[in-house]
Every structure is written in C-alpha cells, then in structure tokens.
Amino acid sequence: MSVRWATDADRFPVVRLMQRAQMGCSFYDYGALDGPALVDEEDGVIVGYVLFTLARPESHIRQICVDPAHQGHGMVAKRLLTA
C-alpha cells in the first residue's frame, strides 16, 4: 500500500470508492476533487482517501473514506492521517 497525492485521474476511482462505502450527499460535486487530497492504494486500487482544506493557522479534514473491505483494522485511515 502507498499513500500519494491525488490527481485528476483519481476522480472516478474515488467516486466508485464513495459508492462502495455508501458515502455521499446531494450537494457534493462527484466529478471533481475540489481540494487537496491523499489516496491510499493497494495493488493499483484506491482503498481510501482524505480530502482536506489547507489554511493557516489550521487545516481541516473535510472527508475521509475507507473501502468497506478495509474498514475496522485502523490501518488505511492511520496511513492517510499520518502521511
């Protein structure tokens, strides 16, 4: 597994992850990663991501999502939040 900055190519894999995790809301633009994001990949598949706002003096986590098959172990979220 590896954590890296998200790119535009990650938009649709992230949307598919949100669908698998049954996350979402009516006002979110699912066609765009509208801020800095990190993704965690396993064998080329995104298994988690965190979307945040960078600001001074503080930053905010806007959304974090982990694939249901990887939930409950604490590893994906830990990697994303400590990267």
N, C-alpha and C positions, 0 to 999 in steps of 0.2 A: 504494500500500500504506500501511496505517496501523496503528500499534500502540495498543492501548487495553486498559483493564482488562476482564477477562472478567465477564460477567453470567450469571445463571441461564439465560437464553435461549441461551447458548453451549454448554450441556452436551451436547446431542445432536450438534451440528456437531463438537465436539471428539472425541466418541466415534467419529464417522464418519472423522475425520482419523486417529485412532489405528488404526482398522481398515485404512485405506488404507496406512498406514505399517507395518502388521503389528506394532504395539506392544501390549503388554498383559501382564497377569499374572493369576493366578487369584484373588488376594486383593483386587484393586482394585475399588472401587465405581464402576462406569462410569456410574451415574446421577447422580453428584454431582461438582462441582468442589469438593473438600474443603479448599480453602485459597486464598490469593490467587493469581491467575493473570493473565498478559498474553496477548493473542491478537494475531496479525498477520493483517490482512485484505487481500485483493486483490479488487476488484470485488464486495464483499459476501460473499466466501467466505473462511473461515478457512484459512490456509495454514501456520500454525504457532502453537504456544503454549508457554509455560513456566509450570510450576506450582512454587511455592516456599513455604518457611516463613520468615516474618519473625520474627526474635528478636534480642535484644541479648546479647552484642555482635556477633553474626554472623547472617547469613541463609544458608539452604541452598536450592539448586536441587534439587527433588525429581524433576522430569521435564521434558524438553524434547522437542518433536516437531515435525518439519517435513514437510510434504506431499512424498511421493517425487518429484513433478513439479518441485519447487522445491529439491531437495537438490543438493548439490555446487557451489553457487555462493557459499555463505557469507553470503548477504545476509539471509535470514529470521532465522537464529539471531543474527546480529550485531545486527540491529534489536531483537530481543527482549531480548538481554542488555545492550544499551546504553540501553534506554528508561528 
